[in-house]
Amino acid sequence: MPRTIPLRPALDDLRGHLPAALEGLDPEGVHQLRVAARRIAVWLELAERRTLAGDLHWLRKVAGEVRDLDVLMMQPLPERLGSELAARRDGARRELVDELESTRLTGLLAALENLSALSARSAADGVARLVDVVRRRGEQVDRERKSSRAQRRRLHALRRALRRLRYAREWLGENDPALKRLQTALGELNDLEQLRRRLGLLDDRQQLDDFARELAARIDDAHVDALAAWHECRGELVGKTAGRSR
């Protein structure tokens, strides 16, 4: 393990994906931009530096709206819903371009350039803290048995904690296939939940009843799969990671 962990690789990634995100021809550009911003946010969390967290949240939010809509539009959709999402995506894309060309981003990149490297010890301590967060979120999932909707909210919180843990471990040069498998299952559930939320924003949904019923059944199946993935990976993921962090 290196003694220090510089921010430079993720910062170079972020800069490298800006042209593709601005051009907008390949959805992967926005996706990779958001990934780089998330990795940087986790690096700051490991370093316990809060100063630039708000600016990174802003960048992830404007990129995330475009990316989320891109992902939803990859689903088989009724024409009306697809048109609505495409219109929202166009608006989100215009906002993203404006923000990426703003002085706020220029200032953020300049500030990130000046940060000193993170110590590996601090990173390992941060990973241990995130393991505890994942454990607590998982316990909340397991305790929530009365309401499927409430349990899905708990799974959403678990997914977000797992994502932070995954990036934290990657900063230490570690890779865990179990973590990726679990994130995939939780991500599929989240995508379907997002689609249902977008469907609920339409003024007139009478012609979409069949699609709504099909979507509800898919969410139920994805919920079962996500729980199974958590229970399968829980011991290996939390136990192994906790052991490495001590």
C-alpha positions in Angstrom: 0.0 0.0 0.0 1.4 3.5 -0.9 2.1 5.8 2.1 0.2 8.6 0.4 -2.7 8.7 -2.1 -2.7 11.7 -4.5 -6.0 13.1 -5.9 -4.4 13.6 -9.3 -5.7 10.5 -11.1 -9.3 11.3 -10.4 -8.8 15.0 -11.1 -7.2 14.1 -14.5 -10.2 11.8 -15.2 -12.6 14.6 -14.4 -10.8 17.0 -16.7 -10.5 14.3 -19.4 -14.2 13.6 -19.5 -15.3 17.2 -19.7 -15.1 17.5 -23.5 -17.3 14.5 -24.1 -19.8 15.6 -21.4 -20.0 19.0 -23.1 -20.3 17.6 -26.6 -23.1 15.3 -25.5 -22.9 12.7 -28.3 -21.9 9.8 -26.0 -23.8 9.3 -22.7 -20.7 7.7 -21.3 -19.0 11.1 -21.1 -21.5 12.4 -18.5 -21.5 9.1 -16.7 -17.7 9.1 -16.3 -17.7 12.8 -15.3 -20.1 11.9 -12.5 -18.0 8.9 -11.5 -14.9 11.0 -11.3 -16.7 13.6 -9.2 -17.9 10.9 -6.8 -14.5 9.4 -6.5 -13.1 12.9 -5.6 -15.9 13.4 -3.0 -15.0 10.1 -1.4 -11.3 11.1 -1.4 -12.2 14.3 0.4 -14.3 12.3 2.9 -11.4 10.0 3.7 -9.2 13.0 4.2 -12.0 14.6 6.4 -11.9 17.7 4.3 -15.3 19.4 4.1 -14.4 22.6 2.3 -15.2 21.6 -1.3 -18.0 19.1 -0.6 -20.8 21.5 -1.6 -19.2 22.3 -4.9 -18.7 18.6 -5.7 -22.3 17.9 -4.7 -23.4 20.6 -7.2 -21.4 19.0 -10.0 -22.7 15.5 -9.3 -26.2 16.8 -9.2 -26.2 18.6 -12.6 -24.4 15.6 -14.2 -26.6 13.1 -12.4 -29.9 14.5 -13.7 -28.7 13.9 -17.3 -27.2 10.5 -16.5 -30.3 9.3 -14.6 -32.5 10.2 -17.6 -30.1 8.6 -20.0 -30.3 5.3 -18.0 -34.1 5.5 -17.8 -34.4 6.0 -21.6 -32.5 2.8 -22.1 -35.5 0.9 -20.7 -38.4 -0.2 -23.0 -40.9 2.7 -22.5 -44.3 3.6 -23.8 -44.0 6.4 -26.4 -45.6 9.1 -24.2 -43.4 8.4 -21.3 -40.3 8.2 -23.6 -41.2 11.6 -25.1 -41.6 13.2 -21.7 -38.2 11.8 -20.5 -36.5 13.0 -23.7 -37.8 16.5 -23.2 -36.7 16.6 -19.6 -33.3 15.2 -20.6 -32.9 18.0 -23.2 -33.6 20.6 -20.5 -31.2 18.9 -18.1 -28.5 18.7 -20.7 -28.8 22.5 -21.5 -28.4 23.2 -17.8 -25.4 20.9 -17.5 -23.6 22.6 -20.4 -24.2 26.0 -18.8 -22.8 24.8 -15.5 -19.8 23.1 -17.0 -18.9 26.4 -18.8 -19.2 28.4 -15.5 -16.6 30.0 -13.4 -17.8 27.8 -10.5 -16.3 24.8 -12.2 -13.1 26.6 -13.0 -12.7 27.6 -9.4 -13.5 24.1 -8.1 -10.8 22.5 -10.4 -8.2 25.1 -9.3 -9.0 24.5 -5.6 -8.7 20.7 -6.1 -5.3 21.1 -7.8 -3.9 22.6 -4.6 -4.8 19.8 -2.2 -2.0 17.7 -0.7 -2.0 13.9 -0.9 -4.1 11.8 1.5 -2.2 9.5 3.9 -2.9 5.8 3.5 -3.4 5.6 7.2 -6.2 8.2 7.0 -7.7 6.4 4.1 -7.7 3.1 5.9 -9.4 4.7 9.0 -12.0 6.2 6.6 -12.7 2.8 5.1 -13.3 1.4 8.6 -15.8 4.2 9.3 -17.6 3.5 6.0 -17.7 -0.3 6.8 -19.6 0.7 10.0 -22.0 2.9 8.0 -22.7 -0.1 5.6 -23.2 -2.4 8.6 -25.7 0.0 10.2 -27.6 0.6 6.9 -27.8 -3.2 6.4 -29.1 -3.7 9.9 -31.8 -1.2 9.1 -32.8 -3.1 6.0 -33.0 -6.3 7.9 -35.1 -4.8 10.7 -37.6 -3.2 8.3 -40.0 -6.0 7.7 -43.5 -4.4 7.9 -43.5 -2.2 4.8 -41.9 -3.1 1.4 -41.8 0.6 0.5 -40.0 1.5 3.7 -37.5 -1.4 3.2 -36.8 -0.2 -0.3 -35.9 3.2 1.1 -33.5 1.4 3.5 -32.0 -0.4 0.5 -31.5 2.9 -1.3 -29.6 4.2 1.7 -27.5 1.0 1.8 -26.8 1.4 -2.0 -25.4 4.8 -1.5 -23.3 3.7 1.5 -21.9 0.8 -0.5 -21.0 3.1 -3.4 -18.9 5.3 -1.1 -17.3 2.2 0.4 -16.4 0.8 -3.1 -14.7 4.1 -4.1 -12.9 4.3 -0.8 -11.5 0.8 -1.2 -10.5 1.6 -4.8 -8.4 4.5 -3.5 -6.5 1.9 -1.4 -6.0 -0.3 -4.5 -8.6 -2.9 -3.4 -11.3 -4.5 -5.5 -14.2 -6.6 -4.3 -16.4 -8.5 -6.8 -19.0 -9.1 -4.1 -19.4 -5.4 -3.7 -19.9 -4.9 -7.4 -22.5 -7.7 -7.6 -24.5 -6.2 -4.8 -24.3 -2.7 -6.2 -25.6 -4.0 -9.5 -28.7 -5.6 -7.9 -29.4 -2.5 -5.8 -28.8 -0.3 -8.9 -31.4 -2.2 -10.9 -34.0 -1.7 -8.2 -33.2 2.0 -8.0 -33.5 2.5 -11.7 -37.0 0.9 -11.7 -38.0 3.0 -8.7 -36.8 6.1 -10.5 -38.9 5.2 -13.5 -42.0 4.8 -11.4 -41.4 8.2 -9.8 -41.1 9.8 -13.2 -44.2 8.1 -14.3 -46.0 9.6 -11.3 -45.1 13.1 -12.5 -47.2 12.8 -15.7 -50.5 14.7 -15.6 -52.5 12.1 -17.4 -51.5 8.4 -16.8 -54.8 6.7 -17.8 -53.2 5.2 -21.0 -50.2 3.9 -19.0 -52.0 1.6 -16.6 -50.7 -1.6 -18.1 -47.2 -0.3 -18.1 -47.6 0.8 -14.5 -48.7 -2.6 -13.4 -45.9 -4.3 -15.2 -43.4 -1.8 -13.7 -44.8 -2.6 -10.2 -44.2 -6.3 -10.7 -40.7 -5.7 -11.9 -40.0 -3.6 -8.9 -41.2 -6.4 -6.6 -38.9 -8.9 -8.4 -36.0 -6.5 -8.2 -36.7 -5.9 -4.5 -36.5 -9.7 -3.8 -33.3 -9.9 -5.9 -31.6 -7.0 -4.1 -32.4 -8.5 -0.6 -31.1 -11.9 -1.7 -27.9 -10.2 -3.0 -27.4 -8.3 0.3 -27.9 -11.5 2.4 -25.5 -13.4 0.1 -22.8 -10.8 0.2 -23.3 -9.4 3.7 -20.9 -11.6 5.7 -18.2 -11.7 3.1 -18.3 -7.9 2.4 -18.6 -6.5 5.9 -16.5 -9.1 7.6 -13.7 -9.2 5.2 -13.5 -5.4 4.9 -13.7 -4.9 8.6 -10.9 -7.3 9.1 -8.7 -5.5 6.6 -9.3 -2.2 8.2 -8.2 -3.1 11.7 
